[in-house]
Amino acid sequence: MKYSKEDALEFVREEDVKFIRLAFCDVFGRLKNIAIMPSELPRAFEYGISFDASSIAGFGDEARSDLLLHPEPETLVQLPWRPEHGGVVRMFCDVSYPDGRAYENDARFLLKKAIEEARRMGRQFFFGSELEFYLFELDERDAPTKIPYDSAGYMDVYPEDKGENIRREICLTLEQMGVRPECSHHEQGPGQNEIDFRFSDALTAADDAVSFKSVVRTVARRNGLYADFSAKPLEDAPGNGFHVNMSLDPAATESEFNQMIAGALARVTEATLFFNPTENSYKRLGRNKAPRYVSWSRENRSQTIRIPAAYGEFRRAELRSPDPSANPYLAFALLIYAGLEGLGLKLALPEPADFNLYKADADALSDYRKLPEDLSYAKKLAQASEFIQRRVPGAILDLYCNR
């Protein structure tokens, strides 16, 4: 349900809500919030709630520390793990300066700008996420270990797959929050799991990805476990991917769909810093079905972009290089801009790489560009990119390059 301000106020009154969490993300996509009492909600809608931005990564310093949170009522959800009576709801927020101007380093605002640019061009993009995570045991002090919750393999079942009930609880919790899981299963690594959810508009998809990680961590902790979304939690096991499924509105032609993919391929190396923002990210690429070369093919999981076997409204392109440490708002914004560029320039899609790149020899691979092999090179590519400089505020680029 999409709430209006009046609907949200009525819900809070009638459902005995005692706390409202105003949620937003720092520039790296880490979820933050401030809780207000119900009596403060009308003020929040009218004027916003101020907070100390100097303590949030990428949100300024002590000299200009006041920013305001403006809750979006249509994002209101009740948090199912909090008490039913005296409950807690959460809303995502816009961030502004005290004079009302939108805060330009808010990645959610940047995604809204990309969506609006697409709308002006008569385009709408849709995204679906596939996020992988490991479940690790906690030690006697409730600190995370690197001991996997089980030793099961790909799509194994109980009793080898001990995560079955955890995934079930996660999916049911997501459903209660209006997020639509499609499927869940054990992944290749010991204690590794994957839950995919249905595609939606870009902003909802990014909000859902942030909600998903929060729900997984909460459910895992309630079950005495730790959920690890880092790119490469275990040296000798598969890494965690954040596979991004991207599509155009149903009216798009096959050639337009291909142009969108060509745009994404053209810009993927210089945008890699924002798809793979940590040192750990580059331990994953090029191994265990994570791509190394810039290529595409149908159904082939050794490619940067894979076109799954799907038709009609489910036709999509799957970008396989990002990992869960990416900020989904920035990642989706850059993919929209790259897709629009491909459409605007009518870029031709290169020939598909219909072979296994992991087993190919050097001659077969010589015609393909490589994704950056380490974080340092990814930073250099982003800093030298006119595309990135045009689409990412300088303050955010500096933070990603100097963190």
VOFI-546239 format. One record per atom (N, C-alpha, C): y, x, z. Coordinates in steps of 0.1 Angstrom, whole numbers, padded with zeros to 4 digits, always signed. Layout:
% VOFI-546239
YXZ/...
//
This chain:
% VOFI-546239
-0012+0008+0000/+0000+0000+0000/+0012+0009+0000/+0022+0005-0008/+0035+0012-0009/+0045+0004+0000/+0050+0011+0010/+0059+0004+0020/+0073+0006+0016/+0082-0004+0018/+0096-0003+0018/+0101+0001+0032/+0114+0004+0033/+0119+0007+0047/+0117-0005+0056/+0119-0017+0051/+0117-0029+0060/+0103-0030+0064/+0094-0028+0054/+0079-0029+0057/+0075-0018+0067/+0080-0006+0066/+0077+0004+0075/+0082+0001+0089/+0094-0004+0091/+0099-0008+0104/+0091-0019+0110/+0087-0028+0102/+0078-0039+0107/+0065-0034+0111/+0059-0026+0103/+0046-0020+0106/+0046-0013+0120/+0056-0005+0122/+0057+0002+0134/+0058-0007+0146/+0066-0018+0144/+0067-0028+0155/+0054-0035+0158/+0048-0040+0147/+0036-0049+0149/+0024-0041+0152/+0022-0029+0149/+0010-0021+0151/+0011-0012+0163/+0021-0014+0171/+0022-0006+0184/+0022+0009+0181/+0030+0013+0171/+0031+0027+0168/+0041+0033+0178/+0037+0045+0184/+0045+0051+0194/+0051+0064+0189/+0046+0070+0179/+0051+0082+0174/+0051+0082+0158/+0062+0087+0152/+0063+0088+0138/+0064+0103+0135/+0055+0108+0127/+0056+0122+0123/+0062+0123+0109/+0073+0131+0109/+0081+0133+0097/+0076+0147+0091/+0069+0146+0080/+0061+0157+0075/+0068+0163+0063/+0067+0177+0061/+0072+0184+0050/+0064+0197+0050/+0066+0205+0039/+0059+0218+0038/+0069+0229+0037/+0066+0241+0042/+0074+0253+0039/+0071+0257+0025/+0077+0268+0020/+0076+0272+0006/+0062+0276+0002/+0054+0280+0012/+0040+0284+0009/+0030+0272+0010/+0036+0260+0012/+0027+0248+0012/+0021+0245+0026/+0025+0252+0036/+0020+0249+0050/+0026+0237+0055/+0018+0228+0060/+0023+0215+0065/+0030+0217+0078/+0042+0210+0079/+0050+0210+0092/+0054+0196+0095/+0057+0194+0107/+0062+0180+0111/+0070+0180+0124/+0078+0170+0125/+0085+0167+0138/+0082+0152+0141/+0079+0150+0154/+0076+0136+0158/+0088+0129+0164/+0091+0117+0160/+0102+0109+0166/+0096+0097+0172/+0104+0091+0180/+0100+0078+0187/+0104+0066+0177/+0098+0055+0179/+0101+0043+0170/+0115+0039+0170/+0122+0041+0181/+0136+0037+0182/+0145+0046+0173/+0140+0057+0169/+0148+0067+0160/+0145+0064+0145/+0136+0056+0142/+0132+0054+0128/+0144+0048+0119/+0151+0038+0124/+0162+0033+0116/+0173+0044+0113/+0175+0053+0123/+0185+0064+0121/+0179+0074+0111/+0166+0076+0111/+0160+0085+0102/+0161+0080+0088/+0159+0067+0086/+0161+0062+0072/+0175+0062+0068/+0184+0060+0077/+0198+0059+0073/+0205+0072+0071/+0203+0081+0080/+0210+0094+0080/+0201+0107+0079/+0188+0105+0083/+0180+0117+0083/+0179+0123+0097/+0169+0131+0100/+0167+0137+0113/+0169+0152+0111/+0178+0158+0118/+0180+0173+0117/+0170+0181+0123/+0168+0193+0118/+0159+0203+0124/+0164+0217+0121/+0158+0226+0129/+0162+0240+0127/+0155+0247+0116/+0161+0248+0104/+0154+0253+0092/+0152+0268+0093/+0160+0275+0102/+0159+0290+0102/+0145+0294+0106/+0137+0285+0113/+0124+0289+0117/+0113+0285+0107/+0117+0280+0096/+0107+0276+0085/+0108+0286+0074/+0096+0291+0070/+0096+0301+0059/+0103+0295+0046/+0113+0303+0042/+0120+0299+0030/+0131+0289+0031/+0134+0285+0043/+0144+0274+0045/+0157+0279+0052/+0161+0291+0049/+0174+0296+0053/+0173+0305+0066/+0185+0309+0071/+0185+0317+0082/+0194+0311+0093/+0197+0319+0103/+0205+0314+0115/+0219+0310+0111/+0224+0316+0100/+0238+0313+0096/+0240+0298+0091/+0229+0293+0084/+0230+0280+0079/+0216+0273+0082/+0215+0269+0094/+0201+0265+0099/+0199+0250+0099/+0209+0242+0098/+0207+0227+0099/+0203+0221+0086/+0191+0215+0085/+0187+0206+0074/+0183+0193+0079/+0182+0183+0070/+0178+0170+0074/+0165+0165+0067/+0157+0158+0075/+0145+0152+0069/+0147+0137+0067/+0144+0132+0055/+0146+0118+0051/+0132+0112+0048/+0126+0104+0057/+0113+0099+0054/+0112+0090+0042/+0101+0091+0035/+0099+0082+0023/+0089+0071+0028/+0093+0059+0029/+0085+0049+0035/+0072+0046+0027/+0073+0048+0014/+0061+0045+0006/+0049+0055+0009/+0052+0066+0016/+0041+0075+0020/+0036+0073+0034/+0040+0062+0040/+0035+0059+0054/+0020+0057+0054/+0014+0065+0064/+0000+0062+0067/-0002+0064+0082/-0012+0056+0087/-0016+0058+0101/-0026+0069+0102/-0025+0077+0112/-0034+0088+0113/-0046+0083+0121/-0058+0082+0114/-0069+0075+0120/-0075+0082+0132/-0072+0095+0134/-0078+0102+0145/-0070+0101+0158/-0058+0094+0157/-0050+0092+0169/-0054+0078+0175/-0049+0075+0187/-0053+0062+0193/-0049+0050+0184/-0057+0040+0184/-0054+0027+0177/-0042+0020+0183/-0042+0020+0196/-0030+0014+0203/-0022+0025+0208/-0009+0024+0205/+0000+0035+0208/-0002+0046+0198/-0004+0041+0185/-0008+0050+0174/+0003+0059+0169/-0001+0067+0158/+0008+0077+0152/+0007+0074+0137/+0019+0074+0131/+0020+0073+0116/+0027+0086+0111/+0025+0088+0098/+0031+0100+0092/+0037+0096+0079/+0049+0102+0076/+0056+0100+0063/+0060+0114+0058/+0058+0116+0045/+0064+0128+0039/+0079+0126+0037/+0086+0137+0037/+0101+0136+0037/+0107+0144+0026/+0119+0139+0022/+0128+0147+0014/+0136+0156+0024/+0141+0167+0019/+0149+0176+0027/+0163+0178+0021/+0173+0176+0029/+0187+0177+0024/+0195+0186+0033/+0207+0190+0027/+0217+0196+0035/+0225+0185+0042/+0233+0189+0053/+0240+0179+0060/+0250+0171+0052/+0254+0176+0040/+0263+0169+0031/+0256+0159+0022/+0242+0159+0023/+0235+0150+0015/+0228+0156+0002/+0232+0168-0001/+0226+0174-0013/+0212+0177-0010/+0203+0176-0021/+0189+0179-0019/+0188+0194-0017/+0179+0198-0008/+0176+0212-0006/+0168+0218-0017/+0174+0228-0024/+0168+0233-0036/+0155+0241-0034/+0152+0246-0022/+0140+0254-0020/+0129+0245-0014/+0130+0232-0014/+0120+0223-0010/+0110+0221-0022/+0098+0226-0021/+0089+0226-0033/+0086+0211-0037/+0086+0202-0028/+0084+0188-0031/+0095+0183-0040/+0107+0187-0037/+0119+0184-0046/+0117+0190-0059/+0112+0202-0060/+0110+0209-0073/+0100+0201-0081/+0090+0196-0075/+0080+0188-0083/+0087+0175-0088/+0095+0169-0079/+0102+0157-0084/+0111+0160-0096/+0117+0171-0096/+0125+0175-0108/+0117+0177-0120/+0105+0183-0119/+0096+0184-0130/+0092+0171-0135/+0088+0162-0126/+0084+0148-0130/+0095+0141-0137/+0107+0143-0133/+0118+0136-0139/+0121+0142-0153/+0120+0155-0154/+0122+0161-0168/+0111+0156-0177/+0099+0154-0173/+0088+0149-0181/+0091+0134-0185/+0096+0127-0175/+0100+0113-0178/+0110+0111-0188/+0120+0120-0188/+0131+0120-0198/+0126+0123-0212/+0115+0130-0212/+0109+0133-0225/+0098+0123-0229/+0097+0113-0221/+0087+0102-0224/+0073+0106-0220/+0071+0115-0211/+0058+0120-0207/+0055+0117-0192/+0043+0115-0189/+0038+0115-0175/+0025+0123-0174/+0025+0131-0164/+0013+0140-0161/+0006+0134-0149/-0007+0136-0149/-0016+0132-0138/-0024+0144-0134/-0027+0144-0121/-0035+0156-0115/-0046+0150-0106/-0057+0158-0106/-0067+0156-0096/-0072+0169-0091/-0075+0170-0078/-0078+0182-0072/-0093+0183-0068/-0098+0195-0069/-0111+0199-0064/-0109+0211-0054/-0110+0208-0042/-0108+0219-0032/-0120+0223-0024/-0123+0236-0024/-0134+0241-0017/-0130+0247-0003/-0139+0247+0006/-0136+0252+0019/-0149+0256+0026/-0149+0266+0035/-0160+0270+0044/-0159+0263+0057/-0170+0260+0063/-0171+0256+0077/-0178+0268+0085/-0170+0273+0095/-0175+0283+0103/-0176+0279+0118/-0185+0285+0125/-0186+0282+0139/-0174+0288+0147/-0172+0282+0159/-0162+0288+0169/-0169+0296+0179/-0162+0305+0185/-0168+0313+0196/-0166+0306+0209/-0170+0312+0220/-0169+0306+0233/-0155+0303+0238/-0145+0309+0231/-0131+0306+0234/-0124+0297+0224/-0133+0291+0215/-0128+0282+0205/-0120+0289+0194/-0122+0302+0192/-0116+0310+0182/-0126+0310+0170/-0120+0310+0157/-0129+0310+0145/-0137+0323+0144/-0149+0321+0140/-0158+0333+0137/-0160+0333+0121/-0168+0342+0117/-0172+0342+0103/-0187+0339+0102/-0192+0331+0112/-0206+0326+0111/-0206+0313+0104/-0212+0312+0093/-0212+0299+0085/-0220+0288+0093/-0216+0276+0091/-0222+0265+0098/-0237+0263+0094/-0240+0266+0081/-0253+0265+0076/-0256+0276+0066/-0268+0277+0061/-0271+0286+0050/-0276+0279+0038/-0271+0267+0036/-0275+0259+0024/-0269+0265+0011/-0274+0260+0000/-0268+0264-0013/-0263+0252-0021/-0261+0254-0034/-0254+0244-0042/-0261+0230-0042/-0254+0220-0037/-0259+0206-0038/-0272+0204-0030/-0275+0213-0020/-0286+0211-0011/-0284+0199-0003/-0295+0194+0004/-0294+0182+0012/-0298+0186+0026/-0296+0176+0035/-0300+0178+0049/-0316+0179+0050/-0321+0188+0058/-0314+0195+0069/-0308+0208+0066/-0311+0214+0054/-0305+0226+0050/-0289+0225+0050/-0285+0214+0045/-0270+0211+0044/-0266+0204+0057/-0260+0212+0066/-0256+0206+0079/-0242+0200+0078/-0235+0202+0067/-0222+0197+0065/-0221+0183+0060/-0232+0176+0058/-0233+0163+0052/-0225+0153+0060/-0227+0152+0073/-0220+0143+0082/-0205+0146+0083/-0202+0159+0083/-0188+0163+0083/-0180+0158+0071/-0186+0160+0059/-0180+0155+0047/-0179+0140+0047/-0189+0133+0052/-0189+0119+0053/-0177+0114+0061/-0175+0121+0073/-0164+0117+0082/-0150+0120+0075/-0150+0131+0068/-0137+0135+0060/-0134+0124+0050/-0144+0120+0042/-0142+0110+0031/-0138+0097+0037/-0144+0093+0048/-0140+0080+0054/-0126+0080+0060/-0122+0092+0065/-0109+0093+0071/-0099+0093+0059/-0102+0100+0049/-0093+0100+0037/-0091+0086+0032/-0102+0078+0031/-0101+0064+0026/-0092+0056+0034/-0093+0058+0048/-0084+0050+0057/-0069+0054+0054/-0067+0066+0049/-0053+0070+0047/-0048+0068+0032/-0057+0061+0025/-0053+0057+0011/-0055+0068+0001/-0063+0079+0004/-0067+0089-0005/-0081+0086-0010/-0083+0086-0023/-0096+0082-0029/-0105+0093-0032/-0114+0097-0023/-0124+0107-0027/-0133+0102-0038/-0138+0111-0047/-0147+0107-0058/-0161+0112-0054/-0162+0124-0050/-0176+0129-0047/-0174+0141-0037/-0186+0144-0031/-0186+0155-0021/-0200+0161-0022/-0201+0174-0019/-0214+0181-0019/-0212+0195-0013/-0224+0201-0010/-0224+0215-0005/-0222+0224-0017/-0214+0234-0015/-0211+0244-0026/-0221+0256-0025/-0219+0266-0033/-0228+0277-0034/-0229+0285-0022/-0218+0288-0015/-0217+0297-0004/-0223+0291+0009/-0228+0299+0018/-0233+0294+0031/-0221+0287+0039/-0223+0275+0042/-0213+0268+0049/-0201+0263+0041/-0203+0264+0027/-0192+0261+0018/-0194+0247+0013/-0182+0239+0012/-0183+0225+0008/-0172+0222-0002/-0173+0211-0009/-0163+0207-0018/-0162+0192-0018/-0150+0187-0018/-0147+0173-0019/-0137+0171-0030/-0140+0162-0040/-0130+0160-0051/-0124+0146-0049/-0112+0144-0053/-0106+0131-0053/-0100+0127-0066/-0098+0114-0067/-0095+0108-0080/-0081+0112-0084/-0079+0113-0098/-0066+0117-0103/-0055+0106-0099/-0043+0111-0099/-0031+0102-0097/-0019+0108-0102/-0007+0102-0100/+0005+0108-0105/+0007+0121-0097/+0016+0129-0103/+0017+0143-0098/+0022+0144-0083/+0031+0136-0079/+0036+0137-0065/+0026+0132-0056/+0019+0121-0059/+0009+0116-0050/-0003+0126-0049/-0006+0132-0060/-0017+0142-0060/-0014+0154-0051/-0001+0158-0052/+0002+0170-0043/+0003+0166-0029/+0008+0154-0026/+0008+0149-0012/-0007+0148-0007/-0015+0143-0016/-0029+0141-0012/-0036+0154-0009/-0033+0164-0017/-0039+0178-0015/-0035+0183-0001/-0022+0181+0002/-0017+0186+0016/-0024+0178+0027/-0025+0165+0025/-0032+0156+0035/-0046+0160+0036/-0053+0163+0025/-0067+0167+0025/-0070+0179+0034/-0062+0189+0032/-0064+0201+0040/-0062+0198+0055/-0052+0190+0058/-0050+0186+0072/-0061+0178+0078/-0067+0169+0070/-0078+0160+0075/-0090+0169+0077/-0093+0178+0067/-0105+0186+0068/-0104+0195+0081/-0093+0201+0083/-0091+0210+0095/-0093+0201+0108/-0087+0189+0108/-0088+0181+0120/-0102+0176+0123/-0109+0172+0112/-0123+0167+0114/-0132+0179+0118/-0130+0190+0112/-0138+0202+0115/-0137+0205+0130/-0124+0206+0134/-0122+0210+0148/-0127+0200+0158/-0127+0187+0154/-0132+0176+0163/-0148+0178+0164/-0154+0184+0154/-0168+0187+0155/-0172+0201+0159/-0162+0208+0165/-0165+0221+0170/-0166+0232+0160/-0159+0230+0148/-0160+0239+0137/-0146+0243+0133/-0145+0254+0124/-0133+0258+0118/-0134+0257+0103/-0124+0251+0097/-0124+0249+0082/-0115+0260+0076/-0121+0268+0068/-0114+0280+0062/-0111+0277+0047/-0098+0277+0043/-0094+0274+0029/-0090+0287+0022/-0092+0299+0029/-0087+0311+0022/-0095+0314+0009/-0090+0322+0001/-0096+0324-0013/-0109+0330-0012/-0111+0340-0003/-0124+0347-0002/-0127+0350+0013/-0133+0340+0019/-0136+0341+0034/-0147+0351+0037/-0157+0352+0028/-0168+0361+0030/-0169+0371+0018/-0170+0384+0021/-0170+0394+0010/-0182+0392+0000/-0193+0388+0005/-0205+0388-0003/-0209+0373-0007/-0200+0364-0007/-0202+0350-0010/-0191+0345-0019/-0194+0334-0026/-0183+0328-0035/-0170+0325-0028/-0159+0326-0036/-0146+0323-0030/-0144+0308-0031/-0133+0304-0025/-0128+0290-0025/-0119+0288-0037/-0122+0278-0045/-0113+0274-0056/-0105+0262-0053/-0094+0261-0060/-0085+0249-0060/-0085+0245-0075/-0095+0239-0080/-0095+0235-0094/-0086+0223-0097/-0077+0225-0106/-0066+0215-0109/-0070+0208-0122/-0072+0195-0121/-0075+0187-0133/-0062+0181-0137/-0058+0183-0150/-0045+0179-0155/-0047+0171-0167/-0039+0160-0168/-0040+0151-0180/-0026+0145-0183/-0025+0140-0195/-0013+0132-0199/-0016+0117-0199/-0005+0110-0201/-0006+0095-0201/-0016+0091-0212/-0023+0080-0210/-0034+0076-0219/-0030+0074-0234/-0017+0073-0236/-0012+0071-0250/-0011+0084-0258/-0013+0096-0251/-0012+0109-0257/-0023+0111-0267/-0020+0117-0278/-0030+0119-0289/-0038+0132-0285/-0049+0134-0293/-0057+0146-0291/-0049+0159-0293/-0040+0159-0303/-0032+0171-0306/-0022+0173-0295/-0016+0163-0289/-0007+0164-0278/-0014+0170-0266/-0026+0165-0263/-0034+0170-0252/-0037+0185-0254/-0040+0189-0266/-0042+0203-0269/-0030+0211-0267/-0018+0206-0271/-0006+0213-0270/-0003+0215-0255/-0006+0205-0247/-0004+0207-0232/-0012+0218-0227/-0025+0219-0231/-0034+0230-0227/-0028+0244-0232/-0024+0244-0244/-0018+0256-0250/-0006+0261-0242/+0002+0252-0238/+0013+0256-0229/+0009+0261-0216/-0001+0255-0210/-0006+0261-0197/-0012+0275-0199/-0020+0277-0210/-0026+0290-0212/-0015+0300-0215/-0004+0296-0222/+0006+0306-0225/+0014+0311-0213/+0014+0303-0202/+0022+0307-0190/+0014+0310-0178/+0001+0310-0179/-0008+0311-0167/-0007+0325-0161/-0005+0335-0168/-0005+0349-0162/+0008+0351-0154/+0019+0347-0160/+0032+0349-0152/+0033+0339-0141/+0026+0328-0141/+0026+0318-0130/+0015+0321-0119/+0007+0331-0122/-0005+0333-0113/+0000+0336-0099/+0011+0342-0097/+0016+0345-0083/+0016+0332-0075/+0020+0321-0081/+0021+0308-0074/+0007+0301-0073/-0002+0304-0082/-0015+0298-0081/-0024+0306-0072/-0021+0319-0071/-0030+0328-0063/-0020+0337-0055/-0015+0332-0044/-0004+0339-0037/-0007+0350-0027/-0020+0353-0024/-0023+0362-0014/-0031+0374-0019/-0032+0385-0011/-0040+0396-0015/-0055+0392-0016/-0059+0383-0007/-0072+0378-0007/-0076+0370-0020/-0066+0364-0026/-0068+0357-0039/-0075+0365-0049/-0072+0378-0050/-0076+0386-0062/-0090+0392-0059/-0095+0390-0047/-0109+0393-0045/-0119+0383-0050/-0113+0371-0053/-0121+0360-0058/-0122+0360-0073/-0111+0363-0080/-0110+0362-0095/-0120+0371-0102/-0127+0366-0112/-0136+0374-0120/-0150+0374-0114/-0153+0366-0103/-0166+0366-0097/-0170+0352-0094/-0183+0349-0094/-0188+0336-0090/-0181+0324-0096/-0180+0324-0109/-0174+0313-0117/-0158+0312-0115/-0152+0322-0109/-0137+0323-0109/-0133+0331-0121/-0124+0327-0129/-0121+0333-0142/-0114+0347-0140/-0115+0355-0151/-0107+0368-0151/-0099+0368-0164/-0103+0362-0175/-0097+0362-0188/-0090+0349-0191/-0079+0350-0199/-0072+0338-0203/-0079+0332-0215/-0086+0321-0213/-0094+0315-0223/-0097+0301-0220/-0102+0294-0230/-0106+0280-0227/-0119+0276-0235/-0125+0266-0231/-0137+0261-0238/-0141+0248-0232/-0150+0241-0239/-0155+0228-0234/-0167+0231-0224/-0166+0226-0212/-0177+0225-0203/-0180+0239-0197/-0175+0250-0203/-0179+0264-0200/-0172+0268-0187/-0179+0271-0176/-0173+0274-0163/-0169+0289-0162/-0169+0297-0172/-0165+0311-0172/-0150+0312-0177/-0144+0301-0180/-0131+0301-0186/-0120+0298-0176/-0107+0302-0180/-0096+0298-0172/-0093+0283-0172/-0095+0277-0184/-0094+0263-0186/-0106+0257-0192/-0112+0248-0185/-0124+0241-0190/-0121+0227-0193/-0126+0222-0204/-0125+0208-0208/-0138+0201-0204/-0138+0193-0193/-0151+0187-0189/-0155+0176-0198/-0168+0173-0197/-0173+0162-0206/-0169+0149-0200/-0158+0144-0204/-0152+0131-0200/-0144+0125-0211/-0142+0112-0211/-0136+0105-0222/-0126+0095-0216/-0117+0090-0226/-0108+0079-0222/-0098+0084-0212/-0096+0076-0201/-0087+0079-0191/-0091+0091-0183/-0104+0095-0183/-0109+0106-0176/-0108+0119-0183/-0103+0119-0195/-0101+0132-0203/-0091+0141-0196/-0095+0153-0194/-0086+0162-0186/-0089+0176-0189/-0080+0185-0185/-0082+0199-0186/-0082+0205-0172/-0092+0213-0169/-0094+0218-0156/-0090+0233-0155/-0079+0236-0148/-0075+0249-0146/-0083+0255-0134/-0091+0266-0136/-0100+0270-0126/-0095+0283-0119/-0084+0288-0122/-0079+0300-0115/-0073+0298-0101/-0066+0287-0098/-0059+0286-0085/-0069+0286-0074/-0064+0290-0062/-0072+0289-0050/-0064+0281-0039/-0070+0276-0028/-0064+0267-0019/-0052+0273-0012/-0049+0286-0013/-0037+0291-0006/-0024+0288-0015/-0026+0282-0026/-0014+0278-0035/-0007+0266-0029/+0006+0265-0031/+0014+0253-0027/+0012+0243-0038/+0006+0232-0036/+0003+0223-0047/+0016+0217-0054/+0027+0216-0046/+0039+0211-0052/+0044+0221-0063/+0044+0234-0059/+0049+0244-0069/+0039+0245-0081/+0026+0245-0077/+0016+0247-0088/+0017+0235-0098/+0018+0223-0094/+0019+0212-0103/+0032+0212-0111/+0043+0216-0104/+0056+0216-0111/+0055+0226-0123/+0049+0238-0120/+0049+0248-0130/+0039+0244-0142/+0029+0237-0139/+0020+0232-0149/+0026+0221-0157/+0034+0213-0151/+0042+0203-0159/+0051+0210-0169/+0059+0219-0164/+0069+0226-0172/+0061+0234-0184/+0050+0240-0180/+0043+0247-0191/+0037+0237-0201/+0032+0226-0196/+0027+0216-0205/+0038+0210-0214/+0050+0208-0208/+0061+0203-0216/+0065+0213-0227/+0065+0225-0223/+0068+0236-0233/+0058+0236-0244/+0046+0235-0241/+0035+0234-0252/+0038+0222-0261/+0041+0211-0255/+0044+0199-0263/+0056+0200-0271/+0067+0206-0265/+0080+0207-0272/+0079+0217-0284/+0071+0227-0282/+0070+0237-0293/+0058+0235-0302/+0051+0224-0299/+0038+0221-0306/+0029+0233-0307/+0027+0239-0296/+0019+0251-0296/+0005+0248-0300/-0001+0258-0308/-0015+0256-0313/-0024+0261-0302/-0035+0254-0300/-0045+0259-0290/-0053+0270-0297/-0055+0281-0291/-0063+0292-0297/-0078+0287-0298/-0085+0295-0305/-0100+0292-0307/-0107+0292-0294/-0116+0283-0291/-0123+0283-0278/-0132+0295-0277/-0134+0300-0265/-0143+0311-0262/-0156+0305-0258/-0164+0301-0267/-0177+0294-0265/-0188+0304-0262/-0186+0312-0252/-0197+0322-0247/-0194+0325-0233/-0203+0331-0226/-0202+0334-0212/-0195+0347-0210/-0182+0346-0205/-0174+0358-0204/-0179+0367-0193/-0187+0363-0184/-0192+0371-0173/-0203+0381-0179/-0209+0377-0190/-0220+0385-0196/-0216+0392-0209/-0204+0390-0213/-0199+0395-0226/-0196+0410-0225/-0197+0417-0236/-0194+0431-0236/-0179+0434-0239/-0175+0446-0238/-0161+0450-0239/-0155+0446-0252/-0163+0447-0263/-0157+0444-0276/-0154+0429-0277/-0163+0421-0271/-0161+0406-0272/-0149+0402-0263/-0146+0410-0253/-0135+0406-0244/-0122+0412-0248/-0122+0421-0257/-0109+0429-0261/-0098+0420-0266/-0101+0409-0271/-0091+0400-0277/-0084+0391-0267/-0089+0391-0255/-0084+0382-0244/-0075+0388-0234/-0064+0381-0231/-0056+0386-0220/-0063+0385-0207/-0060+0393-0197/-0065+0392-0184/-0055+0386-0174/-0061+0378-0165/-0053+0374-0154/-0049+0386-0145/-0038+0386-0138/-0035+0398-0129/-0047+0402-0120/-0049+0415-0119/-0060+0420-0111/-0057+0422-0096/-0044+0421-0093/-0040+0422-0079/-0027+0415-0077/-0023+0414-0064/-0011+0406-0061/+0002+0414-0066/+0001+0427-0065/+0013+0435-0069/+0016+0432-0084/+0006+0432-0092/+0009+0430-0107/+0013+0415-0109/+0007+0406-0102/+0012+0392-0103/+0026+0391-0100/+0031+0398-0090/+0045+0398-0086/+0054+0403-0097/+0049+0414-0103/+0057+0420-0114/+0058+0411-0126/+0047+0404-0130/+0048+0395-0141/+0057+0383-0138/+0057+0378-0126/+0066+0367-0122/+0080+0371-0122/+0083+0383-0117/+0097+0387-0117/+0103+0390-0131/+0094+0394-0140/+0098+0397-0154/+0098+0384-0163/+0094+0373-0157/+0092+0361-0166/+0105+0353-0166/+0110+0350-0178/+0121+0341-0180/+0117+0327-0177/+0105+0323-0179/+0100+0310-0176/+0100+0308-0161/+0095+0317-0153/+0095+0316-0138/+0110+0316-0133/+0118+0325-0138/+0132+0326-0133/+0139+0313-0136/+0136+0306-0147/+0142+0294-0150/+0137+0282-0142/+0125+0283-0137/+0119+0271-0131/+0117+0272-0116/+0118+0285-0110/+0116+0287-0096/+0129+0293-0090/+0134+0286-0080/+0147+0292-0074/+0145+0306-0069/+0155+0314-0071/+0155+0328-0068/+0150+0331-0054/+0154+0323-0044/+0151+0325-0030/+0136+0324-0028/+0129+0314-0035/+0115+0312-0034/+0108+0324-0041/+0112+0328-0053/+0106+0339-0060/+0107+0352-0051/+0118+0354-0045/+0120+0366-0036/+0110+0365-0024/+0108+0353-0018/+0099+0352-0007/+0085+0355-0011/+0081+0350-0023/+0067+0352-0027/+0065+0367-0031/+0075+0373-0035/+0074+0387-0039/+0075+0397-0027/+0081+0393-0016/+0084+0402-0005/+0077+0397+0008/+0068+0388+0007/+0061+0383+0020/+0052+0394+0025/
//
